[in-house]
Amino acid sequence: EKNVFTRAGIDPRSCKSTIRDGLTGDTVPNPITVGMIYMLKLEHLADVKIHARSIGPYSLVTQQPLGGKAQFGGQRFGEMEVWALEAYGAAYTLQELLTIKSDDVNGRVKAYESIVKGETLAEPGIPESFKILVNELRSLCLKVAVEDAQNKELPLRDLEELSGGDDTRMARSIGVFN
């Protein structure tokens, strides 16, 4: 096979050859890989990939929607997508995606009730992921304190006891929304 490459003017070790530009006739400065081209068909068809959900299963620990089409999961909204919406100033859309549509259990229920009753949506509460973070910090024997705008420490009861109004008060006190 080395003879075939050599006869064609191709380096047998790298399969590269010096070629000429078809319009100008000048040689291309760097050698180019030449030879058989293999093409593979990618099996990424839209009708196989498309997936939507209005309701579905949630993780028991984080209370976030499961991931993936096979588990009838939700759509992932990652860090870069959050940055993109922040750049556009879409605060309310972000608030909805990161609380009600994610892991704010009480907020989900209240939002559903408000929509059914035709009322305005209540302010979202504290996401379950934040509660898990606080509990993990406590498990490391770290003191977790909540302070108001005047740097005065507010009493932080066990997060399992927090409900509706307390979530809103606590979220406001730590600056989640004003």
N, C-alpha and C positions, 0 to 999 in steps of 0.2 A: 504494500500500500504506500510505502514511502516513495516509490517510483511514480505513482499516480500524482501525489502531492507535488513532488519535485518537478515533474513534467508540466504541471499546471502553474508553476511559479509560486507555490504556496509553501511556507515553512512547515515541515511535517510535525514539528513539536508544538507549535502554537496554533496551527491552522489559520494563520493570518497572512495577508497578502497586501502589497502596496497597490492601491487602485487609483484610477484617474476619474476626475470629475467629468461627467458626460457632456456638460455644457461648455466648459472652458478648456478641457483637455489637460488641465494642471493635475499633478499628483496630489492626493490627499496626504497631509503631513504625517499622520500616524497610520500604522498598518491596521487593517480591518479584518475581523473574523469573517471567513467566507466558507461556503459549503452547503450541505443539506440543511434546510430549515424545517424544524419540527413544530407543528402547531397543535395545541391541545384545546379542545372545546371545554370551556368552563360551564359547569352545570349550575349556573346561578340564574334561574328563571324567575321572573317577578311573581307569577301565580303560585309558585312554591314558597317564596319568601314572605309574601304579604301576610300580616297578622294584625289583628286589632282585638281589643277587649274593652268592655264597659265595666264589668265586674269580674271578679276571679279570686283565686286563692292568694293568701298572704302568709308570709313567714311567721311562725309562732314566736320567735325570739324578737325580731326587729319590727314586726308588723308592717314590713314593706312588701310590695307585690313581688311574687316569685319571678325569676328571670327565664326567658326562653319560650319559644313557641310550643315546644313539647309539653311544658308544664302549664300552658295557658297563662303565661306570665305577662307582666307589664312591660312597657317600653322603657329602656334605660335612658336616663337623663343624667349624663356625666358632668364632670367638672368643666370641660371645655364648652359644653352646651350652656351651662350656667353662666360662664364668662360671656358668651355671645349674647345672651338675654340681658345681662348686666350692662353690656356695651350699648344696647338699644334702649336702656332705661325701662324695661318691661317688669317693673317691680311686682305688680299684682299677679302677672302670669307666673313669675318665679315663686311668689308666695304660695300660689295654688299648687304648683308642681312639687314644691319641696315640703309641703305640709299635708294638705287635704288629700292630694293624689298619691302621697307617699306613705308616711307612717304616723300621722296625727289621727289616732283612733277616734277620739271624741269629736274632733273637727269634721271627720268624714260623716259621722252620724248626724251632727248638727247641720252640715251642708245639705245632706239629703233631705232632712226635715224642712229646712228653709226653702229648698227648691220645690218640694211638694206643696207646701203651704203658700208659696208665692211671696215669701218674705225676703228681705235682704240677708245676705250671708253673714253669719257671726264671724268674729275675728278668730283666726286659727289659734290652737293651743300649742303646747310643747310637743315636738315630735318624739316618738318613742326612742329613736336613736340617741337623742340628747339624754333621755332618762337612763338609757343603758350606759352611756358614757359616764354620767355622774355615779351610777352604781359601781362601775369598774374602777373609777378613781377612788371611791370609798373603800373598795376591796383592797386597794393598795395602801390603806390607812392614810389617805390624803384627805384633808379637810376641804370640803366644797362649800363655799359661802356665796351668797347672793347679796349684792350691794345695790342700793338705790342710787339716784343721781347725786346725792349728797355724800356718797361713800359710807353710808350708814348700813350696817349689816342687817338684812332682813332674816327672820326665822325661816329656815328651810326644813320643812317637815319631810317625812319619808315620801319619796316621789310616788309610791303606790297609792298614797292617800289623796293625791292631787286629783281634782276633777274640775270640769267646766270652768267656773269662775276663777278658781285658784290657778288653773293653767294660764288663763289670760292675764291675771295679775302678775304671776311670776314671769311670764314672757315679756310683759311690759317692763317689769323691774330690771330685767337683764338686757333690755334694749332690742328685743326681737322685732318689735314694732312699737310705734308711738301712738 
